């Protein structure tokens, strides 16, 4: 059985929780700016309706992006857990044969990276190129 390809840790966010926090800060900042703009507008010169609709559309797009990111984080975690379940108790070998051993446990690290601990205590990142027996 070959381990399916996955994204590298550098391309993934630091962690699902930090990615959600970063998205929430941007989302909250946008909302605060929109509310401040509406509160401080000159009543004799109200905001143009097309500008207001444009900003509300932007607000909606930001909200949808935050929700999409949360769902993607959940999918990545589920995928990593399924990958971990498939290797626990099995022997793994990397492509050049230098790393070989039976998997005792698997931890899901930052960015959804799965790190296998072999019975001899060595740690191996589960990634493309490992063969599972």
ChimeraX attribute file (.defattr): number of C-alpha atoms within 10 A of each C-alpha:
attribute: neighborCount
match mode: 1-to-1
recipient: residues
	/A:1	10
	/A:2	13
	/A:3	16
	/A:4	11
	/A:5	10
	/A:6	13
	/A:7	12
	/A:8	10
	/A:9	14
	/A:10	8
	/A:11	8
	/A:12	15
	/A:13	16
	/A:14	14
	/A:15	16
	/A:16	20
	/A:17	14
	/A:18	13
	/A:19	18
	/A:20	17
	/A:21	13
	/A:22	14
	/A:23	19
	/A:24	15
	/A:25	12
	/A:26	14
	/A:27	16
	/A:28	14
	/A:29	12
	/A:30	16
	/A:31	17
	/A:32	12
	/A:33	11
	/A:34	15
	/A:35	11
	/A:36	11
	/A:37	12
	/A:38	14
	/A:39	10
	/A:40	9
	/A:41	11
	/A:42	10
	/A:43	9
	/A:44	6
	/A:45	7
	/A:46	11
	/A:47	13
	/A:48	9
	/A:49	9
	/A:50	9
	/A:51	10
	/A:52	14
	/A:53	11
	/A:54	12
	/A:55	15
	/A:56	14
	/A:57	12
	/A:58	13
	/A:59	16
	/A:60	12
	/A:61	12
	/A:62	19
	/A:63	16
	/A:64	12
	/A:65	14
	/A:66	20
	/A:67	14
	/A:68	12
	/A:69	15
	/A:70	16
	/A:71	12
	/A:72	13
	/A:73	21
	/A:74	14
	/A:75	13
	/A:76	16
	/A:77	19
	/A:78	13
	/A:79	15
	/A:80	23
	/A:81	17
	/A:82	11
	/A:83	17
	/A:84	19
	/A:85	13
	/A:86	13
	/A:87	22
	/A:88	18
	/A:89	16
	/A:90	15
	/A:91	16
	/A:92	25
	/A:93	17
	/A:94	17
	/A:95	12
	/A:96	9
	/A:97	10
	/A:98	8
	/A:99	14
	/A:100	18
	/A:101	20
	/A:102	19
	/A:103	23
	/A:104	16
	/A:105	17
	/A:106	22
	/A:107	16
	/A:108	15
	/A:109	15
	/A:110	15
	/A:111	23
	/A:112	24
	/A:113	22
	/A:114	21
	/A:115	18
	/A:116	23
	/A:117	19
	/A:118	22
	/A:119	14
	/A:120	10
	/A:121	12
	/A:122	12
	/A:123	16
	/A:124	19
	/A:125	15
	/A:126	23
	/A:127	19
	/A:128	14
	/A:129	14
	/A:130	21
	/A:131	19
	/A:132	20
	/A:133	12
